[in-house]
């Protein structure tokens, strides 16, 4: 049967000019190479080169195979290199799904140094606010999901990235600032400014408000963190944000914050990855980069 080794053989014969040198180039004995060529000629029912010529002169059939070898072998060699790189974790695809608004604030600055190190990784961010990113992960439309809601799904691994405290941000001179921390009941007298996402996706509801069967006096929505803080500054309510994010907003450092609950309200983010890809070097490097840069 004709296969790529025969292309390599004909290519070596042309480059080396003789059977002896071609055998050395291919790490074969001369007799083994001669036998391979003889079998091929028998299968094709035609000779490939004229014997006792130097350098080797190919027959029309041999010339046709040589031309094919020149076209196919470079592509095949590139394919071999790419497959080796994939096996070694040097190249791949990393499409990241994000299901939290604040993730963009810290994720974007990490992407440039990561991409500079992993030039062979096809990197992109795919917002997933309106559909489950874990479903897209299972269907291979995503490769890496940042989530605070790990759900047991076959074929998906979860790796803890980092924990962070959520705090309530108040307008100046608010009456609740006399308290050192907030309770669930305190929210019943507040207008809560929040991202337009289901309540069950927000830790302040999951861990504090819903368990106490409490309910904010009113709720208003904003897509942008900066607009949420502007509304707080204007006295239109309070918002609950990661403490690290509030600290980054230099124009709003004057707004007071309070912990939620005596021990504070803490959340944890996880990297959800397909089990088949979790141990790939480029995947592990992204996980480690996030964990190290965002250690709080």
C-alpha positions as CSV (number, residue, x, y, z in Angstrom):
1,X,0.0,0.0,0.0
2,X,1.3,3.4,-0.9
3,X,1.8,5.8,2.1
4,X,3.8,8.7,3.3
5,X,6.9,6.6,3.9
6,X,7.2,6.1,0.2
7,X,7.0,9.8,-0.4
8,X,9.9,10.2,2.1
9,X,11.9,7.5,0.3
10,X,11.6,9.1,-3.1
11,X,12.4,12.5,-1.7
12,X,15.5,11.1,0.1
13,X,16.7,9.4,-3.2
14,X,16.4,12.7,-5.0
15,X,18.1,14.8,-2.3
16,X,20.9,12.3,-1.5
17,X,21.5,11.2,-5.1
18,X,22.2,7.5,-4.4
19,X,20.7,4.5,-2.7
20,X,23.5,4.2,-0.2
21,X,23.2,7.9,1.0
22,X,19.4,7.7,1.0
23,X,19.5,4.7,3.3
24,X,21.8,6.5,5.7
25,X,19.6,9.6,5.6
26,X,16.5,7.4,6.4
27,X,18.4,5.4,9.1
28,X,17.8,2.2,7.2
29,X,20.1,-0.4,5.8
30,X,20.7,-0.4,2.1
31,X,19.1,-3.8,1.7
32,X,16.0,-2.7,3.6
33,X,15.6,0.4,1.5
34,X,16.1,-1.7,-1.7
35,X,13.5,-4.2,-0.6
36,X,11.0,-1.3,0.2
37,X,11.5,0.2,-3.2
38,X,11.2,-3.2,-4.9
39,X,7.9,-3.9,-3.2
40,X,6.5,-0.5,-4.1
41,X,7.5,-1.0,-7.8
42,X,5.8,-4.4,-7.7
43,X,2.6,-2.8,-6.3
44,X,2.7,0.0,-8.9
45,X,3.8,-2.4,-11.7
46,X,6.4,0.1,-12.9
47,X,10.0,1.2,-12.1
48,X,10.6,4.4,-10.2
49,X,14.1,5.2,-11.3
50,X,16.7,4.0,-13.7
51,X,19.3,1.7,-12.1
52,X,23.0,2.5,-12.2
53,X,22.6,6.2,-12.8
54,X,24.3,8.9,-10.8
55,X,22.7,11.0,-9.7
56,X,19.5,9.0,-9.7
57,X,17.3,9.5,-12.8
58,X,13.6,9.0,-12.2
59,X,11.2,7.4,-14.5
60,X,8.0,9.3,-15.3
61,X,6.2,7.4,-12.5
62,X,9.1,8.2,-10.1
63,X,9.0,11.9,-11.2
64,X,5.3,12.1,-10.5
65,X,5.8,10.7,-7.0
66,X,8.7,13.1,-6.4
67,X,6.6,16.1,-7.4
68,X,3.8,14.9,-5.0
69,X,6.4,14.4,-2.2
70,X,7.6,18.0,-2.7
71,X,4.0,19.3,-2.3
72,X,2.8,17.0,0.4
73,X,5.8,16.4,2.8
74,X,6.1,20.0,4.0
75,X,2.4,20.0,4.9
76,X,2.8,16.7,6.6
77,X,5.8,17.9,8.5
78,X,4.0,21.0,9.7
79,X,1.1,18.8,10.8
80,X,3.5,16.6,12.8
81,X,5.0,19.7,14.5
82,X,1.5,21.0,15.3
83,X,0.4,17.6,16.7
84,X,3.5,17.4,18.8
85,X,2.9,21.0,20.1
86,X,-0.6,20.1,21.0
87,X,0.5,17.0,22.9
88,X,3.1,19.1,24.8
89,X,0.5,21.8,25.5
90,X,2.2,24.5,23.5
91,X,-0.7,25.3,21.2
92,X,-4.4,25.1,21.5
93,X,-7.7,27.0,21.8
94,X,-8.7,28.9,24.9
95,X,-12.1,30.5,24.5
96,X,-13.1,31.9,27.9
97,X,-16.7,32.2,29.1
98,X,-17.5,34.7,31.8
99,X,-20.8,34.8,33.7
100,X,-20.0,37.6,36.1
101,X,-19.9,41.3,35.4
102,X,-16.9,42.1,37.6
103,X,-14.7,39.4,36.1
104,X,-13.9,41.7,33.1
105,X,-12.3,44.2,35.5
106,X,-9.5,41.9,36.5
107,X,-9.4,39.4,33.6
108,X,-8.6,41.8,30.8
109,X,-5.2,43.1,32.2
110,X,-4.1,39.4,32.5
111,X,-4.6,38.5,28.9
112,X,-1.8,40.5,27.3
113,X,1.1,38.9,29.3
114,X,-0.6,35.5,28.9
115,X,-0.9,35.9,25.1
116,X,2.8,37.1,24.9
117,X,3.9,33.8,26.5
118,X,1.5,31.5,24.6
119,X,1.6,32.7,21.0
120,X,0.2,29.4,19.8
121,X,-3.0,29.7,21.8
122,X,-6.1,31.0,20.1
123,X,-7.5,33.2,22.9
124,X,-10.8,34.9,23.1
125,X,-13.5,36.0,25.6
126,X,-17.1,35.1,25.1
127,X,-19.6,36.8,27.4
128,X,-22.2,34.4,28.6
129,X,-24.8,36.5,30.5
130,X,-27.8,35.1,28.6
131,X,-27.0,31.4,28.4
132,X,-25.3,28.9,30.6
133,X,-21.6,28.9,30.0
134,X,-21.3,25.4,31.4
135,X,-23.6,24.1,28.7
136,X,-21.4,25.8,26.1
137,X,-18.4,24.2,27.8
138,X,-20.0,20.8,27.5
139,X,-20.7,21.4,23.8
140,X,-17.1,22.5,23.2
141,X,-18.1,26.0,22.3
142,X,-16.0,27.2,25.2
143,X,-12.8,25.8,26.8
144,X,-12.6,27.7,30.1
145,X,-15.4,29.2,32.2
146,X,-15.0,31.5,35.2
147,X,-17.9,30.9,37.5
148,X,-19.0,31.3,41.2
149,X,-21.6,28.5,40.8
150,X,-19.8,25.1,40.3
151,X,-22.4,22.5,39.3
152,X,-21.5,18.8,39.1
153,X,-21.3,18.1,35.4
154,X,-19.7,15.0,33.9
155,X,-16.5,15.7,32.1
156,X,-15.9,19.1,33.7
157,X,-13.3,19.9,36.4
158,X,-13.4,22.8,38.8
159,X,-10.3,24.5,40.1
160,X,-10.6,27.2,42.8
161,X,-9.1,30.5,41.6
162,X,-9.5,33.0,44.5
163,X,-11.8,34.3,47.2
164,X,-12.8,37.9,47.7
165,X,-15.0,39.9,50.1
166,X,-18.2,41.6,48.9
167,X,-19.0,44.9,50.6
168,X,-21.9,47.4,50.7
169,X,-21.1,50.8,49.3
170,X,-23.0,53.7,50.8
171,X,-23.6,57.4,50.1
172,X,-22.0,59.8,52.6
173,X,-23.8,60.3,55.9
174,X,-26.1,57.3,55.5
175,X,-27.8,56.4,58.7
176,X,-26.6,52.8,58.5
177,X,-23.0,53.9,58.6
178,X,-23.2,53.8,62.4
179,X,-23.2,50.0,62.2
180,X,-19.9,48.1,61.8
181,X,-21.5,45.5,59.5
182,X,-24.9,44.9,57.9
183,X,-27.5,42.2,58.6
184,X,-30.1,40.8,56.2
185,X,-32.8,42.9,57.9
186,X,-30.9,46.1,57.0
187,X,-31.5,45.6,53.3
188,X,-35.3,45.8,53.9
189,X,-34.9,49.6,54.3
190,X,-32.5,50.0,51.3
191,X,-32.7,50.5,47.6
192,X,-30.2,48.0,46.2
193,X,-28.5,48.9,42.9
194,X,-27.4,45.7,41.1
195,X,-26.4,44.3,37.8
196,X,-29.3,43.0,35.7
197,X,-28.8,39.4,36.5
198,X,-31.1,36.9,38.3
199,X,-31.0,37.2,42.1
200,X,-30.0,33.6,42.5
201,X,-26.7,34.4,40.8
202,X,-25.7,37.1,43.3
203,X,-24.1,36.1,46.6
204,X,-25.8,38.8,48.6
205,X,-29.1,37.2,47.8
206,X,-28.0,33.6,47.9
207,X,-26.1,33.9,51.2
208,X,-27.8,36.7,53.1
209,X,-31.1,38.1,51.9
210,X,-32.9,35.0,50.7
211,X,-32.0,32.7,53.7
212,X,-33.4,35.4,56.0
213,X,-36.5,35.7,53.8
214,X,-35.8,39.4,53.6
215,X,-36.4,41.7,50.7
216,X,-34.8,45.1,49.7
217,X,-37.1,48.1,49.9
218,X,-36.5,48.6,46.2
219,X,-34.1,47.4,43.4
220,X,-32.7,49.3,40.5
221,X,-30.4,48.0,37.8
222,X,-27.2,49.1,35.9
223,X,-25.0,47.3,33.5
224,X,-21.9,49.4,34.4
225,X,-20.0,49.4,37.7
226,X,-19.2,53.1,37.3
227,X,-22.9,54.0,36.9
228,X,-23.7,52.0,40.0
229,X,-21.2,54.1,42.0
230,X,-22.5,57.3,40.5
231,X,-26.0,56.4,41.7
232,X,-24.7,55.6,45.1
233,X,-22.9,58.9,45.3
234,X,-26.1,60.7,44.3
235,X,-27.9,59.1,47.2
236,X,-30.1,56.8,45.1
237,X,-29.3,53.6,47.0
238,X,-26.5,51.3,47.9
239,X,-24.6,48.6,45.9
240,X,-22.8,45.5,46.8
241,X,-19.4,45.0,45.0
242,X,-16.1,43.1,45.5
243,X,-13.9,45.0,47.9
244,X,-11.0,44.9,45.5
245,X,-13.1,46.4,42.8
246,X,-14.2,49.3,45.0
247,X,-10.6,50.0,45.8
248,X,-9.7,50.3,42.2
249,X,-12.3,53.1,41.6
250,X,-10.1,56.1,42.5
251,X,-12.9,58.6,41.9
252,X,-15.1,56.9,44.5
253,X,-12.7,56.3,47.3
254,X,-14.6,58.8,49.4
255,X,-17.7,56.5,49.5
256,X,-17.9,54.5,52.7
257,X,-18.2,50.7,52.7
258,X,-19.4,48.2,55.3
259,X,-19.0,44.5,55.6
260,X,-22.1,42.3,55.2
261,X,-22.4,39.9,58.2
262,X,-20.1,39.7,61.2
263,X,-17.5,37.6,59.3
264,X,-18.1,39.4,56.0
265,X,-19.7,38.1,52.8
266,X,-17.2,36.1,50.8
267,X,-17.4,34.6,47.4
268,X,-15.1,32.3,45.5
269,X,-14.5,32.0,41.8
270,X,-13.6,28.7,40.0
271,X,-12.2,27.8,36.7
272,X,-14.4,25.2,34.9
273,X,-12.5,23.2,32.3
274,X,-13.1,20.1,30.2
275,X,-11.4,17.2,31.9
276,X,-9.7,16.3,28.6
277,X,-8.0,19.7,28.6
278,X,-7.5,20.5,32.3
279,X,-3.9,19.3,32.5
280,X,-2.8,21.0,29.3
281,X,0.1,23.3,30.0
282,X,-1.5,26.4,28.5
283,X,-4.7,25.7,30.5
284,X,-2.8,25.3,33.8
285,X,-0.8,28.4,33.2
286,X,-4.0,30.5,32.8
287,X,-5.3,29.0,36.1
288,X,-2.1,29.7,37.9
289,X,-1.8,33.2,36.5
290,X,-5.3,34.1,37.8
291,X,-4.7,32.6,41.2
292,X,-1.4,34.3,41.7
293,X,-2.4,37.8,40.4
294,X,-5.7,37.8,42.2
295,X,-4.6,36.5,45.6
296,X,-6.3,38.8,48.0
